[in-house]
Amino acid sequence: MSDLYTGFLYKRENTKGFIWYYKIKVGNKVILNKSTKTSVKKEAKKILDNTLYELNNGTTTALSKDMAFSDYLDCWIEDNVKLNNKLNTYGTYKSLINEHVRNSIGNYSIKQIDTYLLQQFINTMFKKGYSRSTIDLVRNMLSAAFKCAIQTYNLISINPVKYTKIPKYKTSQKIEDKIITLEQFNEILKASEKYPEFHLASQISFHTGMRKGEVLALKWEDIDLENKIIYVKHTLIKKENGVFVLGTPKTESSIRDISIGDTLVKILKAHKLKQKENKLKYGKFYKDSDWVCTNEYGKLYTNENLNNRAYSIAKKIGFPFTFHYLRHTHATLLIEAGANIKDVQKRLGHDNLATTMDIYSHVTQKMKNETVDIFERIVK
């Protein structure tokens, strides 16, 4: 006799509170992870019990081509990605699914997703200003998920990702389009005044060139305000059930010490004081921790929070902007001011000097053009 299906309920937080999810197992292997779409435990248990009854009596199957794509991805990431990859990969894929896939094409069934739909999805990401590397990462993840649906679960016969293409990025705009002016940065700060968590994270990245995962992973123990140093040692990773943990950066060069100036020291001191005030103000309702980037109630600020806020602010101020632009802008301002290219590489945590040189090449070309303009004004 084959093993019986078993299952259990668990909570997952959302913007309105929480929703009950359930997992179905055969032995120790999770084969389905799905939302009950209810916050009432009694209703959730009834859904789980009915599902288990149908599975154990052969009236339904755990995976089918009619299931929602987001439900399939939940199963795939737990049953395949988590067991066969590093925690960083699992965390990255989990974040990509939640940020880009779940609320866009996640409600379609697997059999409904074709090449045309996926191409429209990719084109939308392109129009929103996401980098080629981000789109490429999402595309590769989806391809792996569909490959598993074909080879492991026999749900579909063709990989719809195969014939999709990433729109062409203009080489001359590759770096330039990811840089904002000081005036634009001030517009971003003004537009984010009502959102102190995003306001703080933006200031940190703008003044240090840190990646968003590195900014959000900061704890106060990583910041030496007296000696004006930030120790970058981790990146933020989301595990199952919405739990966030500190992950190790992929490259050794990402682990670095960054010197900071008086402006950022002043901002950080003010924020630390505000956290203490909020702790006293909200008492037991305040989530006390060592995280730097938290909201008014001490709750950790996440990648999803940050990306959604950046997108809404970009629409409000009227020019393309993602959080990663702050990193490129920091590097550009340093190089324009005459900073040593190797020092900039170390500050940004670039593993390869060629990555920093891409920015350097853009800046030097801009300076060459400005030099010609100066000469033209002289001779006229």
GULUMVO-988608 format. One record per atom (N, C-alpha, C): residue in one letter; z, x, y. Coordinates in steps of 0.02 Angstrom, whole numbers, plus 50000, padded with zeros to 5 digits. Each point is the difference from the previous one (the first is absolute). Layout:
<pts>
AZXY/...
</pts>
This chain:
<pts>
M500005004249940/M500004995850060/M500005004450062/S499574998350050/S499965004050062/S500624998850043/D500135004550046/D500574999450044/D499934993850044/L500574996950015/L499994994350045/L499975002350072/Y499724995750043/Y500005001350072/Y500694998450027/T500255004350042/T500644998850034/T499885001050075/G500474997650041/G499905000650072/G500644999650039/F499965001650063/F500594999550044/F499774998950072/L500454997350040/L499874998750071/L500285005550043/Y499695001050058/Y500285004550050/Y499764997950069/K500385001950052/K499834998150069/K499565005250033/R499574997750045/R499625004650042/R500024997250071/E500215004050048/E500064997750069/E499324998850031/N499974995150046/N499424999050042/N500234998250070/T499544998250044/T500174998850070/T500454993850009/K499994995549951/K500404993850006/K500655000349960/G500115005549966/G500615000649959/G499845003649935/F499894996149946/F499825003149937/F499634995049956/I499675002649949/I499654995949950/I500195002749931/W500074995449953/W500145002049931/W499365002149965/Y500015005849967/Y499465002449959/Y500255000449928/Y499525000349953/Y500215001149931/Y499565005349967/K500295003449951/K499635004849959/K500024997849928/I499425000749967/I499954998449929/I499935006649961/K500375000549946/K499995006149960/K499854998649927/V499705004949966/V499935000049928/V500345006449977/G500574999349968/G500405005949985/G500265002950065/N499865006450013/N500205003250063/N499435000550051/K499434997049983/K499405000650041/K499914993950045/V499995001250067/V499874994650048/V499254998550000/I499824993649987/I499294998349999/I499814994950054/L500494997550037/L499844995450054/L500565000050052/N499805000350063/N500474999950056/N499724994950050/K500354994450010/K499704994550038/K500514996350043/S499764997350056/S500414996150046/S500074992849975/T500604997150008/T500094993049984/T499854995650061/K499945003450058/K499864996750064/K500554995150020/T500615001449978/T500574995950020/T500615004350011/S500454997850044/S500625003650013/S500594996549965/V499854994749963/V500524996349963/V500035002649929/K500575002749981/K500065003349935/K499884995249942/K500244993850006/K499924995149946/K499264998749987/E499614999450054/E499284998849993/E499655006149970/A500225006050023/A499715006249975/A500125000849925/K500614998349979/K500175000649929/K499584995249958/K499874994150027/K499594995149964/K499295002749990/I499735003150052/I499335003049996/I499985005549948/L500525004450002/L500045005449952/L500054997349928/D500434995149990/D500104997149932/D499364996949974/N499644996450044/N499374996849979/N499475005349981/T499985005350040/T499535005449987/T500145003449933/L500645001449987/L500205003149937/L499844995549940/Y500114993550010/Y499874995249946/Y499255000049982/E499584999950053/E499284999849989/E499755006549968/L500285005650022/L499805006549972/L500205000649927/N500614998249985/N500265000849932/N499714994949951/N499704994550027/N499694995049957/N499255000450001/G499745005250034/G499285001249997/G499584995350041/T500294996450049/T499614995350040/T499735003150063/T500195006250014/T499735003650058/T500065007549986/T499685004050042/T500055007449994/T500305002850063/A500315005749994/A500345003050057/A499515002050055/L499455002949980/L499495002050048/L499364996149988/S499704997650054/S499374996449994/S499575001350061/K499364998749993/K499545001250056/K500084994750055/D500404994849986/D500134994850050/D500625001550043/M500395005149980/M500615001550038/M499845003050068/A500464999150047/A499905002850067/A499965007649996/F499565002850040/F499905007349998/F500655003750017/S500394997350048/S500645003250019/S500485000149941/D499994994749959/D500434999849940/D499785005249949/Y499345000649993/Y499745005049954/Y500205007050023/L499945001450066/L500175006650026/L500745001549989/D500434994950008/D500725001049987/D500125002349928/C499644996949955/C500065001949929/C499715007049988/W499415001250028/W499665006549990/W500415005850026/I500304999250059/I500365005650030/I500645001649962/E500314994849971/E500625001149962/E499855002749930/D499484997349969/D499865001449929/D499585006349991/N499625002050052/N499565005749993/N500145005650050/V499984998350064/V500085005150052/V500695003349996/K500514995949996/K500695002550000/K500145004549940/L499714998349943/L500155003749938/L499585006449993/N499445000450036/N499545005549989/N499885004450061/N500374998850054/N499895003850062/N500665002150031/K499965004350050/K500605002250037/K500264994350043/L500645000350018/L500314994950041/L499644999250067/N499755005650028/N499644999750063/N499384995649995/T499625000749944/T499404996049990/T500184992749992/Y500514998749961/Y500244993149990/Y500204996950068/G500375003750039/G500234997550066/G499414998950047/T499525004650000/T499414999450043/T499604993849982/Y499874999049936/Y499614994249977/Y500374993550016/K500655000049990/K500404994150014/K499944998150074/S500035005150043/S499944998950072/S499314997550019/L499485003049970/L499314998050015/L499884992749980/I500274998149943/I499924993149977/I500334995150048/N500615001650020/N500374995550045/N499714999850070/E499755005750024/E499755000350068/E499294997550008/H499585001149950/H499284998650009/H499714994749953/V500274999449940/V499674995849950/V500314993149991/R500674999849996/R500344993949979/R499824994050043/N499995000850066/N499884994350044/N499274999350022/S499555003949970/S499294999550018/S499594997449941/I499975003849946/I499624997849941/I500464998749940/G500655000450012/G500484999249945/G500034993049970/N499814994950039/N500054993249975/N499394997849959/Y499475004050002/Y499424998649957/Y500175001549928/S499694996449953/S500095001849930/S499575006249985/I500165003449947/I499635006149982/I499254998549992/K499844994449968/K499304998449987/K499624998350064/Q500364998150054/Q499674998350063/Q499825006250041/I500325005549987/I499895006050041/I499375003649977/D499505000150045/D499375003349985/D499865005550051/T499445003349993/T499835005650044/T499944997950072/Y499714994150012/Y499924997550069/Y500674999050034/L500474996849965/L500664998750028/L500365006650016/L499965004849954/L500335006550011/L499675003850057/Q499344999550008/Q499675003450054/Q500224997150067/Q500084993450003/Q500264996850062/Q500715002450015/F500395000749948/F500695002450006/F500015007250029/I499575004349973/I499955006950024/I499745000250072/N499514995950015/N499724999850068/N500534997950051/T500434995349980/T500544997750044/T500495005650015/M500185003949949/M500445005750011/M499675005050048/F499365001249991/F499635004550044/F500024997650073/K499894993550010/K499994997250068/K500685000250032/K500534999949960/K500695000350026/K500205007150020/G499565004949985/G500135006950022/G500355004449950/Y500044997849936/Y500315004349950/Y499555006049985/S500325005649985/S499635006249987/S499624999549934/R499505004349994/R499615000249938/R500445001649940/S500485004650010/S500435002049944/S500434994249976/T500244995750046/T500404994249981/T499584995049961/I499404998650026/I499564995249966/I499805002749931/D499875006549997/D499815003249937/D500574999549949/L500615000850024/L500594999549956/L500064993049972/V499924994950043/V500044993049978/V499444998549951/R499405002350015/R499424998849957/R500105003149931/N500245006249998/N500125003449936/N500544996449959/M500524997650035/M500534996449966/M499734993649968/L499604996250038/L499714993849974/L499545001449941/S499625005450005/S499555001849945/S500395001349936/A500575003650006/A500425001449942/A500294993649971/A500204995450044/A500294993749978/A499494995849961/F499384999750025/F499484996249966/F499785003549935/K500015006650000/K499835003749939/K500494998349944/C500634999350018/C500524998249952/C499894992849976/A499794995650046/A499874993049982/A499434999549949/I499545004850003/I499435000249954/I500205003149933/Q500275006150004/Q500115003949939/Q500644998349962/T500534998250036/T500654998749968/T500114992649985/Y499844995750049/Y500164992949993/Y499404995549983/N499395002950004/N499394996349983/N499944993450039/L500175000350065/L499974994150042/L499324999050033/I499675005550017/I499344999950032/I499565005249967/S499364999850015/S499535004749968/S499705005150048/I500024998550066/I499695004450049/I500515001750055/N500015006350021/N500445002150055/N499674998550067/P500264995050038/P499684998050062/P500045005250056/V500425005049991/V500075005250052/V499415004949998/K499695000649942/K499505005249987/K499465000550054/Y499744994450023/Y499435000350046/Y500204998650073/T500645000250015/T500224999450070/T499935006750034/K499934999850066/K499935006250039/K500454999850061/I500265005850018/I500395000650061/I499525000950058/P500054996050053/P499555000750058/P500005007250026/K499445001950029/K499935006950024/K500395001150064/Y500395005350000/Y500375002150059/Y499585005050039/K499964999150065/K499635004850041/K500405006450005/T499685005649979/T500345006549998/T500275001950069/S499624998750051/S500205002050068/S500614996150024/Q500144994249968/Q500554995850022/Q500605000549952/K499935003949947/K500505000149947/K500705001650027/I500055005250041/I500655001850028/I500114996450066/E499494999750041/E500064997250067/E500264992849998/D499774996049951/D500194993049996/D500734999149978/K500335005449979/K500694999649978/K500485002850053/I499755000950060/I500405003050053/I500074995050058/I500604999450026/I500124995750058/I500215004250059/T499914997450060/T500195003550061/T500754998750014/L500285003950046/L500694998950019/L500094993150030/E499504997850038/E500024993350030/E500024994649946/Q499605001049948/Q499994995249945/Q500665000049961/F500295005949992/F500645000449966/F500544996350039/N499985000750066/N500484996450041/N499904992449996/E499374997949991/E499864992949989/E500314997649935/I499955004249949/I500294998449934/I500764999450006/L500315004650035/L500724999850010/L500214993750037/K499624998350052/K500164994050039/K499944993749957/A499474999849959/A499884994249957/A500504999449944/S500345005549984/S500475000049944/S500735000050022/E500134998850065/E500685000150025/E500464994949965/K499704994449981/K500394994749966/K500105001549926/Y499705005449977/Y500045001849929/Y500285007149995/P500655000950010/P500315006750004/P499885004449939/E499934997049940/E499895004049940/E499335003550003/F499484996250020/F499335002950006/F499985004950059/H500344998250054/H500035004150060/H500285006949983/L500545000249961/L500315006349981/L499555004149954/A499734996749948/A499575003649952/A499395003050035/S499724996350049/S499435002550038/S500185006250040/Q500584999950031/Q500225005750040/Q500095006149956/I500294999149941/I500125005749956/I499335003149979/S499534995849978/S499355002649977/S499615003250057/F500014996950058/F499645002750058/F500275006950021/H500655000949996/H500325006350022/H500025005449945/T499854998149938/T500055004949945/T499375000749959/G499574994849999/G499425000149957/G500164998349928/M500594997249988/M500204998349931/M499614994049974/R499894999949934/R499684994349967/R500484994149999/K499724994049994/K500444994150003/K500514999949943/G499795002149939/G500475000149944/G500575004950012/E499845005550035/E500515005050016/E500484997550054/V499734996350049/V500414997250053/V500494994949971/L499744995549959/L500424994749972/L500515002649950/A499875005849971/A500465003049951/A500585003850034/L499985000750065/L500515003950035/L500704997049994/K500485004549986/K500704998250004/K500315004550053/W500574997950026/W500325003950053/W500185007049977/E500125000849936/E500165006749974/E499395004750005/D499404997150010/D499405004150006/D499865002250072/I500424997750046/I499885001450071/I500595003950030/D499855005850027/D500505004150034/D499884999350075/L500364995350031/L499894998750071/L500235005750044/E500515003649978/E500265005650040/E499505005750004/N499695001749943/N499515005549998/N499284997650007/K499924993450008/K499354996950012/K499505001549944/I500194998149939/I499575001149942/I500014993849955/I499404998149976/I499944994849949/I499785003449935/Y500374998849947/Y499835002949934/Y499624994749960/V499365001349990/V499584995349963/V500035001949926/K500314995749960/K500105001649929/K499764994549953/H499894994050028/H499844994349956/H499474995550030/T499774995449959/T499574994550022/T500284993649969/L499884994350032/L500304993849976/L499554996749947/I500304998249944/I499634996949944/I500344993449982/K499584994949988/K500264993449980/K499954999349925/K500574998749967/K500014998949928/K499984992549986/E500044998349936/E499994992949982/E500624996650028/N499964993450006/N500534995850028/N500145001550073/G499535003450033/G500075001350071/G500485005450019/V500235004049952/V500475005450014/V499635006150027/F500255002850055/F499695006050029/F500395006249982/V499625005349982/V500315006349981/V499645005750036/L500325005850001/L499715005950030/L499585003749948/G499375001150015/G499575003849956/G499855006950028/T499805004449957/T499835006850021/T499275000150024/P499865003050058/P499315000650023/P499565003349948/K499344998350001/K499555002649949/K499885007550004/T500025002750061/T499875007250008/T500615003650027/E500065006349983/E500575004050021/E500015000950076/S499415000350030/S499965001050073/S500254994050040/S500044994249967/S500254994050033/S500755000550013/I500345004149961/I500725001150011/I500075005350054/R500264998150058/R499995004550057/R500544998350051/D500125004650046/D500464998950056/D499604999250063/I500154994850039/I499634998750062/I500485000450060/S499845004350046/S500395000550062/S499824994150045/I500504997250032/I499874994350044/I500275001450070/G499734996550049/G500185001150069/G500554995350025/D500215001050062/D500554996150028/D499844992550004/T499364998350011/T499814992950006/T500164996349936/L499795002749943/L500134996649936/L500745000349982/V500345005550016/V500725000549987/V500374994350036/K499814998850062/K500314994750040/K499874993149968/I499394998949977/I499824993649968/I500404999049936/L500075005249960/L500364999549936/L500754999050011/K500285003450049/K500714999150015/K500154992850022/A499554997350041/A500084993150024/A499964995149941/H499545001349954/H499924995649942/H500615000449953/K500265006049992/K500595000949957/K500604996250029/L500065000250065/L500544996450034/L499914992549992/K499384997750005/K499844992949993/K500174997649930/Q499875004149950/Q500184998249931/Q500764999049993/K500395004350031/K500724999449998/K500244993650034/E499674998350056/E500174993950037/E499844993849958/N499415000249966/N499804994349958/N500474999249940/K500245005649974/K500474999849944/K500644996350020/L500255001550059/L500604996650026/L499854992750016/K499414998850026/K499814993250021/K499924995249942/Y499685002449946/Y499844995549944/Y500485000649940/G500435005150001/G500515000749948/G499724999949930/K500244995349959/K499804999849929/K499274998249991/F499694997350052/F499294998249996/F499545006050014/Y500305005650019/Y499615006050014/Y499965004349937/K499405002249982/K499905004149940/K500095007350020/D500585002749987/D500165006950020/D499675005149953/S499655004850029/S499675005249960/S499875006050045/D499685005049972/D499845006150038/D499275000050023/W499634994549987/W499304999750022/W499945000250076/V499495003350024/V499885000450073/V499624993850023/C499454998449967/C499574994450021/C500244993549970/T500434996550035/T500274993649977/T499924994850054/N500064993649980/N499984994750050/N500694998650027/E500074994850038/E500634998450034/E500584999149952/Y499834997749938/Y500534998749951/Y500085005749950/G499695005750014/G500085005849957/G499535000249941/K499544995249996/K499534999849944/K499445005150010/L499835003449946/L499485005350003/L499334997250022/Y499675003650046/Y499324998350022/Y499515002949950/T499514996049978/T499565002149946/T499285001050021/N499595002749955/N499295000950012/N499664993550018/E500164994749963/E499694993550012/E500184997550070/N500645000550019/N500224997950066/N499615003850054/L499965006549990/L499685004450050/L499254998550006/N499654999449944/N499284998750002/N499844993350031/N500394995049982/N499884993350029/N500114999950075/R500525003550022/R500155000250072/R499465004050037/A499765005449971/A499475004050032/A499374995850008/Y499854996149950/Y499394995850002/Y500074994750055/S500584996850004/S500094994850051/S500015002950071/I500275006050007/I500015003250066/I499305002250020/A499605002449952/A499315001950015/A499604994150026/K500114994149971/K499664993950023/K500234998150070/K500635001150013/K500294998250065/K499755004550056/I499965006649988/I499815004750053/I499245000950005/G499634997949949/G499274999850006/G499625006349983/F500315004849966/F499615005849975/F500255001949930/P499545002849959/P500185001749931/P500595004749996/F500454998649954/F500595004249994/F500344998949933/T500125005449963/T500444999949941/T500535005350012/F500544999549963/F500565004650011/F499805007349991/H499525001249956/H499785006949985/H499685003350061/Y499764995950048/Y499695002850060/Y500495004450039/L500644998449995/L500515003750037/L500045007249975/R499915000949936/R500005006749970/R499415004250025/H499404997050000/H499415003550025/H500065001550074/T500284995350037/T500085001050072/T500485005750015/H500545000449963/H500495005550008/H499665006849990/A499615000549946/A499655006349985/A499505001750055/T499634995050023/T499495001150052/T500315002450065/L500544996950020/L500335002050063/L500265007249996/L500265001949941/L500245006949991/L499435005050006/I499454998649966/I499435004750001/I499685000450069/E499954994350033/E499725000050069/E500445004150047/A500655000249986/A500465003750043/A500035007449982/G499635002049947/G499965007149983/G500455002249943/A500284995349962/A500445001949944/A499615003849946/N500345004549966/N499695003849946/N499824995449942/I499395000649974/I499754995549948/I500435000349936/K500255005949983/K500425000749940/K500674996650010/D500275000350061/D500634996650015/D499924992449996/V499424997650023/V499864992849996/V499944997949927/Q499685004149959/Q499934998649929/Q500684999249967/K500465004750014/K500674999849970/K500394993950026/R499924998550064/R500364994350029/R499794993449969/L499354999449986/L499744993849970/L500104999849925/G500135005849970/G500095000249927/G499344999749963/H499465002350033/H499355000249967/H499995005449946/D499804998249940/D499965004849946/D499405004750009/N499484997350032/N499385003750009/N499855001050074/L499875006150021/L499855001450070/L499374996250023/A499554998649953/A499374996650017/A500144993150029/T500534996749977/T500184993450026/T500195000550074/T500395005250017/T500185001050070/T499405002150041/M499555003849969/M499415002450035/M499534994350019/D500014994549963/D499594994250019/D500204997550069/I500664999850012/I500254997950065/I499845005350053/Y500095006449981/Y499865005650045/Y499274999950022/S499544998749954/S499294999950015/S499844994650051/H500314994249990/H499894994450048/H500255001950069/V500595003050003/V500305001750065/V499595005450035/T499805005249964/T499625005450032/T499324997650025/Q499694995249964/Q499374997350024/Q500114996050064/K500554996350003/K500164996250059/K500125004850059/M500365005649988/M500135004850053/M499365003450023/K499535001249953/K499365002950020/K499624995350047/N500014993649983/N499664995150042/N500324999650070/E500665000450002/E500364999850064/E499845006250042/T499925005849966/T499825006250035/T499324999450033/V499524997049965/V499334998950029/V500054995450060/D500394994849995/D500084995350056/D500295003550061/I500495004549988/I500305003750056/I499475004250035/F499585003449960/F499485004350029/F499504995850039/E499824994249973/E499524995650033/E500274997850069/R500654998650003/R500294997950064/R499995005750050/I500075006149976/I500005005950044/I499325001150032/V499474999549959/V499335001750025/V499674994450038/K500274993949995/K499684994450037/K500145000550075/
</pts>
